[in-house]
Amino acid sequence: MKLKNVTNYSVIILLFIFSFASLSYSKELPANPNKYQNFHFDNVKFLAPNHITEFSYQNFFNKKSDKPLEVQYLILDSIRNAYSYFGNQQPIVYDPKTNILATIRRGLIDPKEDPTYTGIDTKNNLFIRWSEDNGFNWNPPVLVYDAKVYNYGEGRYPSLYTYEYSGEQFFIYTAPLVWEAQSTWVGFVSGYYSENQGGANVQSESVIKNDVIYLWSTDSKIVGKTTATDEPLSMAPGALFPETIYRSLTDNSNLGLRRTTDFTNWYIDIPPTWNSTTWHPVDTIVARANEIINMRMSKDGSKFYFAVFGNFKNGENDRRAEAGVSVSTDDGLTWSDFEIFPYSLVEDYVSLYGINPDSVYIPFNSKDFVVWGNGDYSIILQIYEYTTKSTLNEFHAIVELYYNSASDSWTLYPITTEITGYWLPYYDSQEGALLLSRNQLDLEIQACVTEDGNTIMAKWTDLIGVQENPDNTVTWQTNDIFVATRKMGDDQWSGPINITNDYPYDRNTWFSYIIPNNLKQIPFLKMETIPDPNLTEQQNRSRQLWLEERQYLEVGHIDLGPTSVKENNLNYNLAITSISPNPANSDNADMNFTIPYDGKVLVEVYNTIGNKVLSLLDLNMTSGIHSVEINTKDLPSGAYFVNLIYNNQKISKLLNVIK
């Protein structure tokens, strides 16, 4: 018996390097919304209407001096463009054992623009900086990858992790590589650095498996630790796709792993549970059926967790993509099958709002993954409605998918429904259109956990003052950073907190995965286009939305303090909402039900002559929506009654089994 409980929940997939489809005022419905939705990895030109326009700033300029900034920023560095921190990556990390906060970045100078420059501070090189006082003071940049020296390629989208090894701070990193002039991606560089041992780099351009050559995509993730045998472990997962001549509908969705304990010998392979057979075939050879969410490590270092979003073959709903987690208990040598979130809970959740479940999906937008101190884990992602209604009138939510390892159960907690469905657009060229599709970070969702593992924080950005206009344009005033928190044992999230609430744009914002227990002085990074003194304030503001401009990398700090749990606005009745499939013609069926208050719950199955054939549940449960799996494998064909007993009240629903 597997229990899946939902106090409220969530999956779809759009495109990979297509980036994100614009959510315009007038939209065309998908030709077949129930068809598998795959990721594309070809660099295809994405066309979108010019439906986003900037707000008339006059009122905001008049008001902005009346309100002090909620966050004060320190300029940490200058960077050539916004792309250093613009991928599926982790550019900032905190080690609570040593109180080291660190970031990895690219340089300032573009050699094509200044061919006479002979220094090292170029956009193709990688640098590490760290702070020993939570981000208020930083050491000088340390060059860890020099593209001219190694000649592997030019660094992009770097990720960083740090831990103590051999009595000193050890930094490990990885970054996708490109030869920009040829528009050719050439795998990854991975390496390490410490002050006493120096550093080293190695390139992984491809993986050869069964005589097929697979190339790395640009997802940039890395984790590590000191092993029980005192070795420096590093692991970096990545999406793989076959070279063009090997592409097929059934082998386009492999996920690979780069692993080492000495940074000389690397284990590079496709774990069996991560290969393409785990996911449905795709519909076209320029598509894949999954995307990486993140890789995390348990607080005690005994387990590694790999979260993926995709069209799982073993998922509950073949029409929709779902999220799943694969676990390793031997430092990444072997990996379990994916534990997959049940999609039917999404359908029940949106039904509480009167939303047609067939009209919602989980988009290929930003999402993140966190591991609690006790080994449970949570995935933070979005639910969107897709209809002929205007975007502002559609249903949008950010939710948490929580997995309780002790009871083998899933719960989906709603975080907020107060998002607009839009995000900050960027210009497609210096004089061109503003497009949502240019922002591959969309809402910039992140998930963080406190040092003790007992509280998690979700962070996202959203537009402020959005208006949809009759001429099919959208205007807005600015955007801000929002956070919410949940403590272990709480059945609801705190209300969303606008932590910036100011006039400047908040973009390319990054928090470290681990944050302070008291939620005080939480550091984060953001980018701001360097102002041009020869331009007006309004012109400089428009330049914030052109990613190719030179950027300031800034550090800010926030204090959350005590957070209050928001009031749940959903009223639950005692009900068996669904049994699916019914008739059951496979080995299991899912029964979803709601209870109005916390209390003792029994779920039992009886045959037509009154004999109990299954005991499914005998637990104290919180109010909300829950799901329990009914194992029908050993039940003969026939009719059965599923009884739900709660606080001395009993309701029943008929289940038919056909074999």
C-alpha positions as a printed Julia matrix, in Angstrom:
659×3 Matrix{Float64}:
   0.0     0.0     0.0
   1.3     3.42   -0.92
  -0.13    6.54    0.7
  -0.15    9.82   -1.16
  -1.71   12.68    0.78
  -2.34   16.1    -0.63
  -3.14   19.11    1.4
  -2.98   20.86   -1.87
  -0.65   20.14   -5.04
   0.81   19.73   -8.99
   3.35   19.2   -14.3
   3.57   20.15  -18.47
   6.51   20.59  -20.6
   7.07   23.2   -23.2
  10.38   23.7   -24.99
  14.05   23.37  -24.15
  16.15   25.9   -26.09
  12.93   27.31  -27.55
  12.81   28.88  -24.09
   9.33   29.88  -22.91
   6.18   30.48  -24.91
   4.76   33.96  -24.46
   1.53   34.16  -22.53
  -0.18   36.77  -24.64
  -3.5    38.55  -24.23
  -5.02   36.54  -27.08
  -3.74   32.99  -27.3
  -4.29   30.0   -29.51
  -5.06   26.74  -27.73
  -2.74   23.8   -28.39
  -3.9    21.61  -31.26
  -3.97   18.66  -28.88
  -3.47   19.66  -25.21
  -3.47   15.98  -24.15
  -0.58   15.06  -26.39
   2.82   14.4   -24.82
   4.63   17.67  -24.41
   8.32   17.44  -25.11
  11.39   19.62  -24.72
  13.18   20.81  -27.83
  16.93   21.2   -27.84
  17.54   22.63  -31.31
  18.28   26.33  -31.42
  15.16   27.21  -33.39
  14.07   30.82  -33.86
  11.1    31.54  -31.58
   8.55   34.0   -32.94
   6.25   35.84  -30.56
   3.99   38.88  -30.92
   5.18   42.26  -29.73
   2.59   42.37  -26.98
   4.68   43.64  -24.08
   5.3    47.35  -23.64
   6.93   49.39  -20.92
   4.88   51.41  -18.49
   4.65   55.19  -18.59
   7.05   55.93  -15.75
   5.97   59.43  -14.77
   3.91   58.52  -11.72
   6.53   56.09  -10.48
   9.36   58.6   -10.81
   7.33   61.09   -8.78
   6.71   58.54   -6.04
   9.94   56.61   -5.8
  11.76   59.17   -3.63
   8.94   58.99   -1.08
   9.76   55.4    -0.18
  13.17   54.16    1.01
  14.55   50.94   -0.41
  13.75   47.85    1.64
  17.15   46.34    0.73
  20.51   48.11    0.54
  22.94   46.68   -2.02
  26.72   46.36   -2.18
  28.27   46.33   -5.67
  30.43   43.23   -5.74
  31.65   43.09   -9.34
  31.21   44.22  -12.93
  30.38   41.59  -15.56
  30.2    41.78  -19.36
  26.51   40.78  -19.62
  23.64   39.19  -17.71
  24.26   35.67  -19.01
  26.66   34.68  -16.21
  23.65   34.09  -13.97
  21.0    33.29  -16.55
  20.8    29.5   -16.8
  19.67   26.35  -15.0
  22.57   26.67  -12.57
  23.64   27.47   -8.97
  26.07   30.44   -8.93
  26.02   31.1    -5.16
  26.63   28.63   -2.3
  26.98   28.75    1.49
  28.83   26.27    3.72
  27.38   26.55    7.27
  30.23   24.5     8.77
  32.85   27.07    7.83
  30.65   30.15    7.33
  31.89   30.56    3.76
  29.6    32.24    1.22
  30.92   31.97   -2.36
  29.99   32.79   -5.92
  31.38   32.03   -9.36
  31.21   34.48  -12.24
  32.53   35.33  -15.68
  34.64   38.38  -16.51
  34.0    41.9   -17.81
  35.83   42.25  -21.15
  34.63   40.86  -24.48
  37.76   40.08  -26.55
  35.81   40.61  -29.78
  35.01   44.18  -28.74
  38.53   44.9   -27.46
  41.0    42.71  -29.39
  43.96   44.58  -27.9
  43.07   43.49  -24.35
  45.62   41.01  -22.98
  44.4    40.58  -19.39
  42.44   37.75  -17.8
  39.17   39.53  -16.92
  37.27   38.33  -19.99
  33.72   37.0   -20.32
  35.13   33.59  -21.32
  36.99   33.0   -18.04
  35.64   31.88  -14.66
  36.39   33.48  -11.29
  35.51   32.53   -7.7
  34.97   35.01   -4.86
  34.09   34.19   -1.28
  33.13   35.93    1.93
  33.73   34.93    5.55
  31.17   37.37    7.04
  27.95   36.47    5.2
  28.58   38.63    2.16
  29.52   42.0     3.64
  33.21   41.71    2.68
  34.68   39.6    -0.12
  38.11   38.35   -1.11
  39.56   39.41   -4.51
  38.49   37.32   -7.54
  40.45   34.1    -8.11
  40.83   32.91  -11.71
  39.95   29.2   -11.83
  39.41   28.67  -15.57
  41.35   30.51  -18.28
  39.85   29.78  -21.71
  43.08   30.74  -23.51
  45.24   28.47  -21.38
  43.03   25.39  -21.43
  41.52   25.96  -24.89
  38.52   23.74  -24.05
  35.99   26.43  -24.92
  34.53   29.62  -23.5
  32.81   29.34  -20.11
  29.09   30.01  -19.68
  26.4    29.5   -16.94
  28.82   28.38  -14.17
  27.78   26.54  -10.99
  29.65   26.24   -7.69
  29.7    24.1    -4.55
  32.01   24.25   -1.54
  32.94   22.14    1.48
  35.86   21.56    3.82
  38.5    19.06    2.67
  41.93   18.35    4.15
  41.54   21.19    6.62
  40.79   23.92    4.07
  37.92   25.23    1.99
  37.48   23.26   -1.2
  35.6    24.77   -4.18
  34.23   22.62   -7.0
  32.6    24.02  -10.11
  31.27   23.17  -13.55
  30.23   25.21  -16.58
  29.08   24.52  -20.14
  31.52   25.51  -22.87
  30.97   27.19  -26.22
  32.98   28.43  -29.14
  30.88   31.54  -29.68
  32.25   32.42  -33.11
  31.22   29.0   -34.43
  28.0    28.81  -32.31
  29.18   25.39  -31.15
  28.7    23.98  -27.65
  31.58   21.7   -26.64
  30.55   20.03  -23.38
  31.57   21.03  -19.86
  34.59   22.11  -17.9
  34.67   20.82  -14.31
  37.33   21.57  -11.75
  38.37   22.39   -8.21
  40.28   25.08   -6.33
  41.72   25.48   -2.83
  44.22   28.03   -1.58
  46.91   25.49   -0.68
  46.36   22.81   -3.33
  45.7    25.14   -6.24
  43.31   23.78   -8.86
  42.78   21.77  -12.02
  40.23   21.5   -14.83
  39.0    18.75  -17.12
  36.69   18.82  -20.13
  33.86   16.39  -20.83
  32.65   16.92  -24.38
  30.43   13.86  -24.83
  29.43   10.42  -23.58
  29.8     7.28  -25.71
  27.38    4.5   -24.82
  26.6     1.46  -26.97
  28.5     3.07  -29.85
  26.25    6.15  -29.75
  27.75    9.61  -29.13
  25.73   11.77  -26.72
  26.39   15.48  -26.27
  25.84   17.49  -23.09
  23.17   20.15  -22.85
  23.76   23.36  -20.81
  22.16   22.42  -17.44
  24.78   23.3   -14.85
  24.54   21.53  -11.46
  27.18   20.24   -9.03
  27.35   18.85   -5.48
  30.07   17.24   -3.38
  31.47   16.3     0.01
  34.42   14.71    1.78
  33.78   10.95    1.73
  34.12    8.48    4.59
  37.49    7.5     3.09
  38.63   11.15    3.08
  38.3    11.72   -0.64
  36.92   14.86   -2.36
  33.73   13.76   -4.09
  32.21   15.79   -6.92
  29.08   14.93   -8.93
  27.55   16.89  -11.8
  24.4    15.64  -13.59
  23.42   16.8   -17.05
  20.97   16.27  -19.89
  22.32   14.39  -22.91
  21.14   14.23  -26.49
  22.5    12.12  -29.34
  24.5    13.6   -32.15
  22.21   14.35  -35.08
  22.91   11.11  -36.94
  21.93    9.06  -33.86
  18.73   10.85  -32.89
  15.6     8.76  -32.47
  12.15    9.01  -30.92
  13.08    6.5   -28.21
  16.6     7.58  -27.23
  16.51   11.37  -26.92
  15.97   11.73  -23.15
  19.06   10.32  -21.43
  20.49   11.96  -18.32
  24.18   11.58  -17.53
  26.51   11.92  -14.55
  30.09   13.15  -14.24
  31.62   11.86  -10.98
  35.12   11.89   -9.46
  36.9    11.46   -6.14
  40.33   12.64   -7.28
  39.66   15.1   -10.17
  41.96   13.03  -12.38
  39.82    9.97  -13.08
  36.2    10.76  -13.93
  33.32    8.33  -14.07
  31.09    9.59  -16.9
  28.06    7.48  -17.72
  24.28    7.21  -18.07
  22.92    5.47  -14.93
  20.46    2.7   -15.94
  17.51    4.34  -14.15
  18.22    7.64  -15.91
  18.26    6.39  -19.51
  15.63    7.18  -22.13
  13.59    4.05  -21.41
  12.38    5.71  -18.18
  10.42    8.26  -20.22
   7.9     8.08  -23.03
   9.2     8.3   -26.58
   9.1    11.77  -28.08
   7.12   12.86  -31.13
  10.0    14.37  -33.05
  13.76   13.85  -33.06
  14.33   17.49  -32.06
  12.59   16.92  -28.7
  13.3    15.37  -25.32
  10.83   14.17  -22.66
  12.42   15.54  -19.47
  14.32   18.35  -17.79
  16.6    18.51  -14.75
  15.24   20.23  -11.65
  18.22   19.88   -9.29
  20.56   17.58   -7.39
  20.81   17.83   -3.59
  22.51   16.05   -0.69
  21.01   15.05    2.66
  22.07   17.03    5.73
  24.22   14.16    7.01
  25.74   13.51    3.57
  24.54    9.9     3.4
  22.21   10.33    0.4
  22.06   12.23   -2.86
  18.76   13.16   -4.51
  18.17   13.91   -8.19
  14.9    15.61   -9.14
  13.62   15.48  -12.73
  10.47   16.68  -14.49
   9.15   14.76  -17.49
   6.86   12.26  -19.22
   7.61    9.25  -17.01
   6.45    5.88  -18.34
   5.59    4.83  -14.8
   3.78    8.08  -14.06
   0.15    8.18  -13.09
  -1.01   10.24  -16.08
   0.42    9.5   -19.52
  -1.04   12.77  -20.82
   0.9    14.99  -18.47
   4.48   15.34  -17.28
   5.22   14.74  -13.6
   8.08   15.28  -11.17
  10.17   12.44   -9.76
  13.22   11.89   -7.56
  16.0     9.3    -7.87
  18.14    8.57   -4.78
  21.69    7.27   -4.27
  22.91    5.83   -0.97
  26.42    4.94   -2.17
  27.83    8.34   -3.17
  26.42    8.24   -6.68
  27.58    4.8    -7.81
  24.01    3.53   -8.2
  20.63    5.28   -8.36
  17.12    4.18   -7.49
  14.07    4.27   -9.73
  12.28    7.6    -9.64
   9.67    8.21   -6.94
   7.0    10.01   -9.0
   4.47   12.51   -7.8
   0.83   11.48   -8.62
  -0.68   13.92  -11.09
  -4.31   13.24  -10.1
  -3.76   15.34   -7.0
  -3.24   18.38   -9.22
  -6.58   17.73  -10.84
  -8.39   17.52   -7.5
  -6.65   20.66   -6.25
  -7.65   22.89   -9.14
 -11.16   21.44   -9.03
 -11.57   23.04   -5.6
 -11.29   26.39   -7.37
 -13.84   25.39  -10.01
 -11.09   24.96  -12.63
 -11.39   22.33  -15.36
  -8.46   19.93  -14.67
  -7.93   19.41  -18.41
  -7.13   23.11  -18.8
  -4.18   23.2   -16.37
  -0.59   22.12  -16.7
   2.8    22.47  -15.06
   4.86   24.46  -17.56
   8.47   24.12  -18.51
   9.27   27.09  -16.32
  11.6    27.6   -13.37
  11.25   25.16  -10.48
  13.51   23.93   -7.68
  14.09   21.13   -5.19
  15.02   20.98   -1.49
  15.87   18.19    1.0
  14.7    18.59    4.61
  16.92   17.76    7.57
  15.14   14.43    8.15
  15.59   13.27    4.54
  12.12   14.2     3.27
  12.1    16.38    0.17
  10.03   19.03   -1.61
   9.72   20.28   -5.17
   8.57   23.86   -5.8
   6.89   24.56   -9.14
   4.06   26.33  -10.96
   0.56   25.37  -12.1
  -0.93   27.31  -15.02
  -4.34   27.39  -16.63
  -4.39   27.62  -20.42
  -7.65   28.87  -21.91
  -9.04   31.56  -24.2
  -9.31   33.89  -21.2
  -6.84   36.71  -20.72
  -3.74   35.73  -18.76
  -4.66   37.82  -15.71
  -8.02   36.04  -15.51
  -6.49   32.57  -15.66
  -5.54   30.46  -12.65
  -1.85   30.5   -11.67
  -0.3    28.97   -8.56
   3.06   28.12   -7.01
   2.92   24.92   -5.0
   5.09   22.58   -2.97
   5.19   18.83   -3.67
   6.27   17.31   -0.35
   7.39   13.68   -0.03
   7.33   12.05    3.41
   9.85    9.2     3.26
   8.66    7.54    6.48
   5.08    7.07    5.27
   5.9     6.92    1.54
   3.37    9.7     0.98
   3.05   12.84   -1.14
   1.44   16.1    -0.03
   0.96   19.15   -2.16
   0.83   22.41   -0.24
  -0.25   25.6    -2.05
   2.22   28.47   -1.63
   0.44   31.25   -3.5
  -2.2    31.87   -6.15
  -1.28   35.57   -6.18
   0.92   35.57   -9.29
   0.1    37.38  -12.5
   1.12   34.76  -15.05
   3.62   37.21  -16.52
   7.3    37.79  -15.82
   9.9    40.36  -16.74
  10.37   40.46  -20.55
  13.62   41.29  -22.29
  14.45   42.88  -25.63
  15.16   40.48  -28.49
  17.6    43.04  -29.94
  18.84   46.47  -28.91
  16.04   48.24  -30.78
  13.63   45.32  -30.93
  10.58   43.94  -29.17
  10.15   43.02  -25.52
   9.4    39.3   -25.31
   8.59   36.99  -22.41
  10.35   34.26  -24.38
  13.67   36.06  -23.91
  13.52   35.46  -20.15
  14.54   31.84  -19.63
  14.41   32.3   -15.84
  10.74   33.51  -15.95
   9.62   33.78  -12.28
  13.14   32.87  -11.02
  11.77   30.25   -8.59
  14.21   28.94   -5.98
  13.91   26.67   -2.94
  16.13   27.14    0.13
  16.47   25.32    3.47
  17.73   26.5     6.86
  20.96   25.14    8.32
  19.06   22.82   10.7
  16.86   21.52    7.88
  13.61   22.44    9.66
  12.35   25.36    7.55
  12.2    25.85    3.81
  11.82   29.07    1.86
  10.4    29.56   -1.64
  11.46   32.63   -3.63
  10.07   34.02   -6.87
   9.74   37.3    -8.76
   6.58   38.82  -10.23
   5.47   41.92  -12.1
   3.75   44.73  -10.2
   0.9    46.88  -11.55
   0.15   44.71  -14.59
  -2.54   45.88  -17.0
  -3.86   44.07  -20.1
  -4.95   46.64  -22.65
  -7.57   46.53  -25.45
  -4.84   46.84  -28.11
  -3.36   43.47  -27.02
  -0.45   45.04  -25.14
   0.53   44.59  -21.52
   1.92   47.33  -19.29
   3.47   47.09  -15.84
   5.23   49.27  -13.29
   8.11   47.17  -11.99
   8.83   43.73  -10.54
   9.71   42.57   -7.02
  11.07   39.55   -5.13
   8.62   37.51   -3.04
   9.3    34.78   -0.47
   7.25   32.43    1.68
   8.3    29.91    4.33
   7.07   26.66    5.87
   8.33   24.9     8.98
   8.45   21.14    9.3
   5.12   20.02   10.79
   3.14   23.06    9.6
   0.34   22.21    7.18
   0.37   25.65    5.5
   2.84   28.19    4.15
   3.3    31.71    5.43
   1.7    34.41    3.35
   3.88   35.75    0.49
   6.22   38.57    1.58
   7.38   41.23   -0.88
  10.98   41.61    0.3
  12.08   44.37   -2.1
   8.9    46.38   -2.73
  10.82   49.07   -4.57
  11.17   50.79   -7.93
  14.29   49.13   -9.44
  13.9    45.9   -11.39
  14.82   42.71   -9.52
  16.33   40.28  -12.01
  18.92   37.53  -12.16
  18.29   37.07   -8.42
  19.97   34.18   -6.6
  19.86   32.97   -2.99
  22.16   30.3    -1.61
  20.51   26.92   -1.09
  21.27   26.96    2.68
  20.09   30.0     4.66
  20.38   31.03    8.37
  18.14   29.32   10.94
  16.81   32.64   12.26
  16.01   33.91    8.73
  18.04   37.05    9.48
  20.58   38.74    7.19
  19.9    36.28    4.36
  22.29   37.2     1.53
  21.33   37.15   -2.14
  22.71   38.33   -5.48
  21.1    40.32   -8.27
  22.2    42.11  -11.43
  21.75   45.7   -12.56
  22.76   47.16  -15.9
  25.56   49.67  -15.29
  24.01   53.13  -15.76
  25.23   55.3   -18.62
  25.8    58.86  -17.31
  25.0    60.25  -20.76
  21.45   58.88  -20.75
  18.29   59.91  -18.93
  16.97   57.92  -16.01
  14.16   56.53  -18.15
  16.6    55.49  -20.88
  18.81   53.75  -18.32
  15.77   51.96  -16.95
  14.93   50.61  -20.41
  18.52   49.35  -20.7
  17.86   47.1   -17.7
  15.86   44.89  -20.09
  18.68   44.47  -22.61
  20.73   41.49  -21.4
  23.84   42.24  -23.46
  24.71   45.43  -21.53
  27.47   45.44  -18.91
  26.2    44.54  -15.45
  26.82   45.25  -11.8
  26.74   42.14   -9.63
  25.19   43.27   -6.34
  24.79   41.7    -2.89
  21.78   42.4    -0.68
  20.5    41.07    2.66
  16.98   40.55    3.95
  15.46   39.91    7.38
  12.33   37.78    7.4
  11.89   37.47   11.16
   8.75   35.72   12.43
   6.4    34.71    9.62
   2.71   34.05   10.04
   0.9    31.11    8.49
  -1.7    32.31    6.02
  -5.32   31.35    6.47
  -6.47   28.53    4.18
  -9.27   29.82    1.98
 -10.41   26.37    0.86
 -13.32   24.75    2.7
 -13.19   20.96    2.68
 -16.1    18.56    3.11
 -15.97   14.88    4.03
 -16.02   13.24    0.61
 -14.53   10.55   -1.6
 -13.84   12.77   -4.6
 -12.66   10.09   -7.04
 -11.45    6.55   -7.57
  -9.35    6.24  -10.72
  -9.33    4.15  -12.78
 -12.78    2.75  -12.05
 -13.3     0.07  -13.25
  -9.77   -0.89  -12.21
  -8.17   -3.1   -14.84
  -4.57   -2.84  -13.65
  -2.75   -3.52  -10.39
  -3.83   -0.38   -8.59
  -6.25    2.52   -8.41
  -5.99    5.88   -6.64
  -8.7     7.05   -4.25
  -8.72   10.79   -3.55
 -10.68   12.14   -0.59
 -11.11   15.25    1.56
 -11.6    15.71    5.3
 -12.71   19.02    6.89
 -10.52   18.96   10.02
  -7.57   17.07   11.47
  -8.61   13.65   12.74
  -8.37    9.85   12.68
  -8.98    8.27    9.25
  -9.69    4.64    8.36
  -9.94    3.4     4.77
 -11.02   -0.19    4.18
 -12.29   -2.25    1.23
 -15.15   -4.78    1.52
 -16.62   -7.27   -0.93
 -20.36   -7.47   -1.61
 -20.99  -10.05    1.14
 -19.45   -7.84    3.81
 -15.97   -9.35    4.18
 -13.07   -6.95    4.61
 -10.49   -7.64    1.9
  -8.09   -4.68    2.33
  -7.07   -2.28    5.1
  -5.54    0.77    3.45
  -5.27    3.47    6.06
  -5.34    3.95    9.83
  -3.75    7.33   10.55
  -4.24   10.76   12.06
  -4.37   13.15    9.12
  -4.53   16.91    8.55
  -7.47   18.61    6.91
  -7.32   18.82    3.13
  -7.08   16.62    0.08
  -5.45   13.22    0.35
  -4.8    10.21   -1.84
  -4.34    6.54   -1.08
  -3.33    3.81   -3.52
  -5.56    0.72   -3.64
  -3.62   -2.41   -4.6
  -6.08   -4.44   -6.68
  -3.54   -6.99   -7.92
  -4.86   -9.82   -5.73
  -8.55   -8.89   -5.93
 -10.75  -11.06   -8.19
 -12.97   -9.34  -10.73
 -16.13   -8.01   -9.14
 -17.69   -5.18   -7.16
 -16.25   -3.78   -3.9
 -17.1    -1.02   -1.47
 -14.4     1.4    -0.35
 -15.29    2.73    3.1
 -13.91    5.98    4.54
 -14.42    6.36    8.31
 -13.6     9.73    9.87
 -14.57   10.86   13.4
 -17.3     8.18   13.57
 -18.7     9.23   10.17
 -18.73    6.7     7.35
 -19.04    7.19    3.59
 -18.61    4.58    0.82
 -17.95    4.44   -2.91
 -18.28    1.53   -5.33
 -15.11    0.13   -6.93
 -15.34   -2.31   -9.85
 -12.4    -4.59  -10.67
 -12.21   -6.09  -14.16
  -9.39   -8.43  -15.17
